Amino acid sequence: MQYSLGPILYFWPKAQVEQFYDKAAQCEAQIIYLGETVCSKRRQLKMVDYIAIAKALADKGKEVILSTMTLLEAPSELAQVRKYCENGEFLVEANDMAAVNYLRKLKVPFVAGPALNIYNHKTLDVLLKQGMKRWCMPVELSKDKLSEILSKCDAIGINDRFEVEVFSYGHLPLAYSARCFTARSENLAKDDCELCCLNYPRGRVASSQEGQTLFVLNGIQTMSGYRYNLINDLKTMEGLVDIVRISPEAGSTFEVLTNFVHANSISLSADETNGYWHQIAGLTPIGANQTRRRRTGKCSRDNPVCRWRA
């Protein structure tokens, strides 16, 4: 299997992003994704900056993919997606069907990102005919469901015509909204957010009144409260998965990548889970020496469930 670094989902200062990719050029991941996928207001790096980083990484032997926005809300964002699709040099990860349509018209291959939410072999067959060369499966998909889909792909003769990538580490992107939850938590309007996401390089945690982490808020993106970690499930991916994706986080990404590459099994920490891969509730882990705080309160109108925590 190969290893990839997914696009940075959080809002980091330009210098921090450049420093990260300087280190990525020397890391053990063969594939690196670049680009802003969450919010078009995050403009510390422009397309010209990402192209320059992409060329530097390619010179170091990395396969570079440009990732597009997931939720398009304005004509300017659609125009930006089109520019990425027309870059003429690097493969593109399509995270919205508008990107797929552009890439299909250009007759260039592409990666079908996890935000496309492809759950069946018939859709994969359609996208394959439109130019798909790699599928990053939806983050909630289980191993058993993946195996079932690939078996059906094999039955129609397409199983060996695309690569399979699995989001294997990081907070899972679960939903996108026209509203900005991070700005709202700061009592700011979305259109006057003061780029407050810069204050939360790991996202902003939303906890229950009992102290359980429920979600991580990342601008318009809602992420899983617990970090997904499939490091102990690498053996179960053999024969199914071609690429293991690590989602970058501030501070620990390259240590995590090394552990994955060398299959260093660990006991998951209290804020980690692997439940979706095993087709069980996302907060429930499989494996030894793992504990969870249980919720003791009940949700009601008189007992609001969430509070903000920086």
C-alpha positions in Angstrom: 0.0 0.0 0.0 1.0 3.6 -0.5 0.5 6.5 1.9 -0.9 9.9 1.2 -1.2 13.2 3.0 -4.7 14.7 2.5 -5.3 18.4 2.0 -4.9 20.6 5.1 -8.5 21.0 6.3 -7.8 23.7 8.9 -6.9 27.3 8.4 -3.2 27.9 9.1 -1.0 30.9 8.4 0.8 30.9 5.1 4.2 30.4 6.8 3.0 27.4 8.7 1.6 25.8 5.5 4.8 26.4 3.6 6.8 24.9 6.5 4.5 21.9 6.6 5.1 21.1 2.9 8.8 21.7 3.2 8.8 18.8 5.7 6.3 16.8 3.5 8.8 16.9 0.7 11.1 14.7 2.8 8.4 12.5 4.4 7.5 8.8 3.6 4.2 9.6 1.9 4.3 9.0 -1.8 1.2 11.1 -2.6 0.4 14.7 -1.3 -2.9 16.6 -1.8 -2.9 20.4 -1.9 -5.6 23.1 -1.9 -8.3 24.7 0.1 -11.3 22.5 0.4 -13.4 24.1 3.1 -13.8 27.9 2.8 -13.0 30.3 0.0 -12.3 33.1 2.5 -9.1 31.4 3.5 -6.9 33.2 1.1 -3.5 33.2 2.8 -2.4 31.0 -0.1 -3.6 31.6 -3.6 -3.6 29.1 -6.5 -0.2 30.4 -7.7 1.2 29.6 -4.3 -0.2 26.0 -4.4 1.1 25.5 -7.9 4.6 26.6 -6.7 4.4 24.2 -3.7 3.2 21.4 -6.1 6.1 21.9 -8.4 8.6 21.8 -5.5 7.0 18.6 -4.2 7.0 17.0 -7.6 10.7 17.8 -8.0 11.2 15.7 -4.8 9.4 12.7 -6.5 6.0 13.1 -4.9 2.7 12.6 -6.8 0.8 15.8 -6.3 -3.0 16.3 -6.5 -4.8 19.6 -6.3 -8.0 19.3 -4.2 -11.0 21.4 -5.0 -13.6 23.1 -2.8 -16.4 20.9 -1.4 -19.3 23.3 -1.0 -19.6 25.9 -3.7 -21.7 28.9 -2.8 -20.8 31.6 -5.3 -19.9 32.0 -9.0 -16.4 33.1 -7.9 -15.9 29.7 -6.2 -17.0 27.9 -9.3 -14.6 29.9 -11.4 -11.8 28.9 -9.0 -12.6 25.3 -9.3 -12.5 25.6 -13.1 -9.0 27.1 -12.8 -7.8 24.1 -10.8 -9.3 21.7 -13.3 -7.6 23.6 -16.1 -4.1 23.7 -14.5 -2.8 21.4 -17.2 -0.1 19.8 -15.1 -1.4 18.2 -11.9 -4.1 15.6 -11.2 -7.2 17.1 -9.5 -9.3 15.7 -6.7 -12.9 16.5 -7.3 -14.9 17.1 -4.2 -18.0 18.4 -5.9 -19.8 17.3 -9.1 -19.1 20.6 -10.7 -15.4 19.7 -10.7 -16.3 16.3 -12.1 -18.2 17.9 -15.0 -15.3 20.2 -15.8 -12.8 17.4 -15.8 -15.0 15.2 -17.9 -15.3 17.9 -20.5 -11.5 18.4 -20.5 -11.1 14.6 -20.8 -8.5 14.4 -18.1 -8.2 11.8 -15.3 -9.2 12.7 -11.7 -9.5 11.5 -8.2 -13.1 11.2 -6.8 -12.8 12.7 -3.3 -14.6 11.4 -0.2 -17.1 14.3 -0.2 -18.7 13.0 -3.4 -20.2 10.3 -1.2 -20.1 7.4 -3.6 -21.7 4.3 -2.1 -22.2 1.9 -5.0 -20.6 0.2 -7.9 -22.9 1.7 -10.5 -21.8 5.2 -9.7 -18.2 4.2 -9.7 -18.8 2.7 -13.2 -20.3 6.0 -14.4 -17.4 8.1 -13.0 -14.8 5.6 -14.3 -16.2 6.3 -17.8 -15.9 10.0 -17.1 -12.2 9.8 -16.2 -11.9 8.7 -12.6 -8.7 6.9 -11.8 -8.9 6.8 -8.0 -11.8 6.7 -5.5 -11.4 7.9 -1.9 -14.3 6.2 -0.3 -16.8 8.1 2.0 -15.4 8.4 5.6 -18.4 6.5 7.2 -18.0 3.5 4.9 -17.1 0.2 6.6 -14.6 -2.5 5.5 -17.5 -5.0 4.9 -19.3 -2.5 2.7 -16.2 -1.6 0.8 -15.6 -5.3 0.2 -19.2 -5.7 -1.1 -18.9 -2.7 -3.5 -15.6 -4.0 -4.9 -17.0 -7.5 -5.4 -19.8 -5.9 -7.4 -17.2 -3.9 -9.3 -15.4 -7.1 -10.1 -18.6 -8.7 -11.4 -18.9 -6.0 -14.0 -15.2 -6.0 -14.8 -14.0 -2.6 -13.4 -12.4 -3.6 -10.1 -8.9 -3.3 -11.4 -9.4 0.0 -13.3 -9.2 2.4 -10.4 -7.4 2.8 -7.1 -9.1 2.7 -3.7 -8.1 5.2 -1.0 -9.2 5.3 2.6 -9.3 8.2 5.0 -7.4 6.5 7.9 -6.4 9.2 10.3 -7.8 12.5 11.5 -11.1 14.1 12.5 -13.7 13.0 10.0 -15.4 15.6 7.8 -19.0 14.8 8.4 -21.0 17.8 7.1 -20.8 21.2 5.4 -23.2 24.1 5.9 -23.8 27.5 4.3 -23.4 28.8 7.9 -20.0 29.2 9.6 -20.2 27.5 13.0 -16.8 28.8 14.2 -17.8 32.4 13.5 -21.1 31.8 15.2 -19.4 30.5 18.3 -17.5 33.8 18.4 -20.7 35.8 18.0 -19.6 36.9 14.5 -21.4 36.9 11.2 -20.1 34.7 8.5 -19.5 37.6 6.2 -17.6 39.4 8.9 -15.9 36.5 10.5 -12.5 38.2 11.0 -10.9 35.0 9.8 -11.4 33.6 13.4 -10.6 30.1 12.2 -6.9 31.1 12.4 -7.4 31.0 16.2 -8.2 27.3 16.0 -5.4 25.4 14.1 -7.0 22.1 15.2 -10.6 23.3 15.0 -12.9 24.3 17.8 -14.3 21.5 20.1 -18.0 21.3 20.9 -18.6 19.3 24.0 -21.7 18.1 25.9 -22.5 19.5 29.3 -21.1 16.2 30.7 -17.8 16.9 29.1 -17.9 14.5 26.2 -16.4 15.7 22.9 -19.2 15.7 20.3 -17.8 17.6 17.3 -14.9 19.6 16.1 -16.0 22.8 14.3 -13.9 23.9 11.4 -15.6 26.9 9.8 -18.5 25.6 7.7 -17.3 22.1 8.2 -18.5 19.9 11.1 -16.0 17.1 12.0 -16.1 14.1 14.3 -15.3 14.9 17.9 -13.1 11.8 18.2 -10.1 11.3 15.9 -10.4 8.4 13.5 -7.4 6.1 13.6 -7.1 2.9 11.6 -3.4 2.2 12.4 -4.4 -1.2 14.0 -6.5 -2.1 11.0 -3.9 -2.0 8.3 -3.9 -5.7 7.9 -7.6 -5.8 7.2 -7.0 -3.4 4.3 -4.8 -5.8 2.4 -6.3 -6.7 -0.9 -8.9 -4.0 -0.6 -7.1 -0.7 -0.2 -4.3 0.8 -2.4 -3.7 4.1 -0.6 -4.0 5.0 3.1 -4.8 8.7 3.7 -3.5 10.7 6.7 -5.2 14.0 7.3 -2.7 16.7 8.4 -3.0 18.1 11.9 -0.8 20.7 13.6 2.2 19.2 15.3 1.9 15.4 15.0 1.3 14.5 11.3 4.8 13.2 10.4 5.1 11.1 13.6 1.7 9.6 12.8 2.7 8.9 9.2 5.9 7.1 10.4 3.8 4.9 12.7 1.5 4.0 9.8 4.2 3.3 7.3 6.0 1.0 9.7 2.7 -0.5 11.0 3.5 0.3 14.7 0.3 -0.9 16.4 -0.8 1.1 19.4 -3.6 1.3 21.9 -6.0 4.0 20.8 -6.2 7.0 23.1 -9.4 8.1 24.8 -10.1 10.6 22.0 -9.7 8.2 19.1 -11.9 5.6 17.5 -12.0 3.2 14.6 -15.7 2.3 14.8 -16.9 3.1 11.3 -14.4 0.8 9.7 -16.0 -2.1 11.7 -19.6 -1.0 10.8 -20.4 0.1 14.4 -21.3 3.4 15.9 -18.6 6.0 15.2 -17.8 6.7 18.8 -17.3 3.0 19.6 -13.7 1.6 19.2 -12.6 -2.0 18.5 -9.5 -3.2 20.2 -8.0 -3.6 23.7 -7.1 -1.1 26.4 -9.6 1.5 25.1 -11.9 3.4 27.4 -14.6 6.0 26.8 -16.4 8.5 29.0 -20.1 7.7 28.9 -22.8 10.3 28.6 -24.9 10.4 31.7 -27.3 13.3 30.9 -30.2 13.4 28.5 -30.9 16.0 25.9 -34.0 18.2 26.4 -35.2 21.7 25.8 -34.3 22.4 29.4 -30.8 20.8 29.1 -29.0 22.0 26.0 -26.5 19.4 25.0 -23.6 21.5 23.7 -21.3 24.1 25.0 -18.2 25.6 23.3 -14.7 24.8 24.4 -11.6 26.3 22.9 
